Amino acid sequence: MAAWRNWSRELTASPARYVRPSGTEGVAAAVRRAGRDGHRVRPVGSGHSFTPLVTDAEVMVDLAACDQLLDVDLTHRRMRVGAGIRLAELSRLLAGHELAMANLGDIDRQTLAGATATGTHGTGAAFGNLSTQIRSLRLVDGRGEVHDLGPGDERLDAARVNLGALGIVTEVELDLVDAFTLRGHDRTEPLARVMDEFPRRVAEHRHFELYAFPYSDRALTRTNDVVDAPPRPPGPVSSWVTERLLTTYALEAISRVGRRAPGAIPRLNRVVAAAAGEHVRVDASHRVFASARDVRFTEMELCVPRDAAMPLLGEILALIERERLAVNFPIEVRTAAADEIWLSPAHRREAAYLAVHNFVGLPYQEYFAGVWELARRHHARPHWGKRHPATAAELRELYPRWEDFARARAELDPDGRFRNDHLDRVLGPVDAR
Ligand SMILES: Cc1cc2nc3c(=O)[nH]c(=O)nc-3n(C[C@H](O)[C@H](O)[C@H](O)COP(=O)(O)OP(=O)(O)OC[C@H]3O[C@@H](n4cnc5c(N)ncnc54)[C@H](O)[C@@H]3O)c2cc1C
């Protein structure tokens, strides 16, 4: 049996050595030993990526034991933690100090280092991805040397989204905000109206996202706004309807039916979209942001200039209908603020992200290939942790600081200790000039 597999169970790895050091020294020792043995090394988080970022190396370094709270600075709202901490545990620690992350993605099972390495993001026009909340970090390079990268060191903007290609991050210091309560409001609405009003909704709400159901004229919208109220954690029944409908039981049911009878998908989607109903909750921010995702799917997500979001959504829905594609998973649309991180998909771009999914077991190849062809006309940058066919030759044209990242990579990993086949494809070879 393979030593490792990813969340969607589509990728496996059987490295010669799987290590779980408990601090920077242990990580550095593992890298130095790999150097002596001529082995390649991949750092691994919680395996929630869909791309083979961590496979085909002789040594896998799992940061699960680097998950401690190292320091809290309440005056400046900062916390330093072990980089392998899971986001759920991090949020729990922060809540204990009445602090929070300003924004989060839609699950909290990933590790901090793994999530930030691929530019994991939530939604909200005023908020960058999770990596923008990193103030400083500690990194073990390809020769086992330790670097502290902080404000003023421009390599920090290389390391905040790093694909595990620069080294192994062992500690992260975060910029935080005071704990806050969100009012989350989910409801279904006519898709055409939501598409028309998209810019206004994005501007009006702290966090806005939509899910468009293929073959249906309905969309599910989700808004999260700050309220001055104490959190009201949900009882076992109240959160059930939309949450479970969108994430688990109904999707699992339709995915099963859809796998057996793809022809039934358009009708199933219309039923689910119409039944989703309305749901309000008022709770601590991290509990409102994160959902359960129990049904296995595979995914591609593309970051485009925000103005291109609704045109691209329309083109994707038309593609699905024209080709009668068996897609029973809604298309998710989110936003993010522009940032300065060299390989962030939102680099210098007020961004929108469109995510397409299909359940594991349903064909996705034709769908994702078609969406990619449409999206690249809008200068799409793919999410680094999700499926995409782009290669370094194409990606370098999309990132103005590409060469700077390549230089930082060559400096920090001159021997290609952290390279693997996938990184060769998406970043190119390490060029230690
Ligand atoms: C159900 C589900 C929901 C998701 N929701 C979202 C979402 O809302 N928004 C979003 O943007 N993405 C989302 N994703 C994608 C996910 O956040 C990313 O793929 C993320 O990178 C996974 O983190 P991980 O801890 O599992 O890391 P892994 O997938 O294990 O690794 C990811 C990358 O991080 C590197 N890495 C890990 N640890 C270190 C380290 N210590 N130092 C340096 N590099 C390291 C690895 O080498 C690899 O390149 C979702 C994925 C799933 C499966």
The ligand as a Tripos MOL2 file, in Angstrom:
@<TRIPOS>MOLECULE
LIG
   53    58     1     0     0
SMALL
NO_CHARGES

@<TRIPOS>ATOM
      1 C1        -12.0650   19.9210   -0.0220 C.3       1 LIG1
      2 C2        -11.0880   20.9830   -0.4390 C.ar      1 LIG1
      3 C3        -11.4150   22.3180   -0.2510 C.ar      1 LIG1
      4 C4        -10.5180   23.3150   -0.6340 C.ar      1 LIG1
      5 N1        -10.8910   24.6200   -0.4770 N.ar      1 LIG1
      6 C5        -10.0620   25.5960   -0.9320 C.ar      1 LIG1
      7 C6        -10.4200   26.9770   -0.8170 C.ar      1 LIG1
      8 O1        -11.4570   27.3400   -0.2710 O.2       1 LIG1
      9 N2         -9.5740   27.8940   -1.3560 N.ar      1 LIG1
     10 C7         -8.4200   27.5390   -1.9840 C.ar      1 LIG1
     11 O2         -7.7190   28.4160   -2.4750 O.2       1 LIG1
     12 N3         -8.0270   26.2520   -2.0470 N.ar      1 LIG1
     13 C8         -8.8150   25.2870   -1.5340 C.ar      1 LIG1
     14 N4         -8.4200   23.9760   -1.6140 N.ar      1 LIG1
     15 C9         -7.0450   23.6820   -2.0880 C.3       1 LIG1
     16 C10        -6.0770   23.5680   -0.9020 C.3       1 LIG1
     17 O3         -6.2570   24.6320    0.0020 O.3       1 LIG1
     18 C11        -4.6330   23.6290   -1.4130 C.3       1 LIG1
     19 O4         -4.4030   22.6350   -2.3570 O.3       1 LIG1
     20 C12        -3.6190   23.5460   -0.2730 C.3       1 LIG1
     21 O5         -2.3410   23.7460   -0.8190 O.3       1 LIG1
     22 C13        -3.6630   22.2390    0.4870 C.3       1 LIG1
     23 O6         -2.9110   22.3510    1.6720 O.3       1 LIG1
     24 P1         -2.2730   21.0530    2.3430 P.3       1 LIG1
     25 O7         -1.8920   21.3790    3.7500 O.co2     1 LIG1
     26 O8         -3.1410   19.8880    2.1540 O.co2     1 LIG1
     27 O9         -0.9310   20.9070    1.5210 O.3       1 LIG1
     28 P2         -0.4900   19.8000    0.4660 P.3       1 LIG1
     29 O10        -1.5560   19.6400   -0.5460 O.co2     1 LIG1
     30 O11        -0.0340   18.5900    1.1900 O.co2     1 LIG1
     31 O12         0.7580   20.5320   -0.1940 O.3       1 LIG1
     32 C14         0.5510   21.6730   -0.9770 C.3       1 LIG1
     33 C15         1.8870   22.3210   -1.3140 C.3       1 LIG1
     34 O13         2.4390   22.8510   -0.1310 O.3       1 LIG1
     35 C16         3.7900   22.4500   -0.0290 C.3       1 LIG1
     36 N5          4.1270   22.4020    1.3910 N.ar      1 LIG1
     37 C17         3.4960   21.7270    2.3740 C.ar      1 LIG1
     38 N6          4.1100   21.9550    3.5490 N.ar      1 LIG1
     39 C18         5.1360   22.8050    3.2930 C.ar      1 LIG1
     40 C19         6.1280   23.4170    4.0860 C.ar      1 LIG1
     41 N7          6.1920   23.2130    5.4000 N.pl3     1 LIG1
     42 N8          7.0280   24.2300    3.4960 N.ar      1 LIG1
     43 C20         6.9820   24.4630    2.1530 C.ar      1 LIG1
     44 N9          6.0500   23.9140    1.3610 N.ar      1 LIG1
     45 C21         5.1460   23.0920    1.9220 C.ar      1 LIG1
     46 C22         3.8320   21.0960   -0.7110 C.3       1 LIG1
     47 O14         5.1270   20.7510   -1.0920 O.3       1 LIG1
     48 C23         2.9220   21.3670   -1.8850 C.3       1 LIG1
     49 O15         3.6380   22.0090   -2.9070 O.3       1 LIG1
     50 C24        -9.2610   22.9600   -1.2120 C.ar      1 LIG1
     51 C25        -8.9380   21.6130   -1.3850 C.ar      1 LIG1
     52 C26        -9.8370   20.6300   -0.9870 C.ar      1 LIG1
     53 C27        -9.4750   19.1870   -1.1760 C.3       1 LIG1
@<TRIPOS>BOND
     1     1     2 1
     2     2     3 ar
     3     2    52 ar
     4     3     4 ar
     5     4     5 ar
     6     4    50 ar
     7     5     6 ar
     8     6     7 ar
     9     6    13 1
    10     7     8 2
    11     7     9 ar
    12     9    10 ar
    13    10    11 2
    14    10    12 ar
    15    12    13 ar
    16    13    14 ar
    17    14    15 1
    18    14    50 ar
    19    15    16 1
    20    16    17 1
    21    16    18 1
    22    18    19 1
    23    18    20 1
    24    20    21 1
    25    20    22 1
    26    22    23 1
    27    23    24 1
    28    24    25 2
    29    24    26 1
    30    24    27 1
    31    27    28 1
    32    28    29 2
    33    28    30 1
    34    28    31 1
    35    31    32 1
    36    32    33 1
    37    33    34 1
    38    33    48 1
    39    34    35 1
    40    35    36 1
    41    35    46 1
    42    36    37 ar
    43    36    45 ar
    44    37    38 ar
    45    38    39 ar
    46    39    40 ar
    47    39    45 ar
    48    40    41 1
    49    40    42 ar
    50    42    43 ar
    51    43    44 ar
    52    44    45 ar
    53    46    47 1
    54    46    48 1
    55    48    49 1
    56    50    51 ar
    57    51    52 ar
    58    52    53 1
@<TRIPOS>SUBSTRUCTURE
     1 LIG1         1 GROUP 0 **** ****
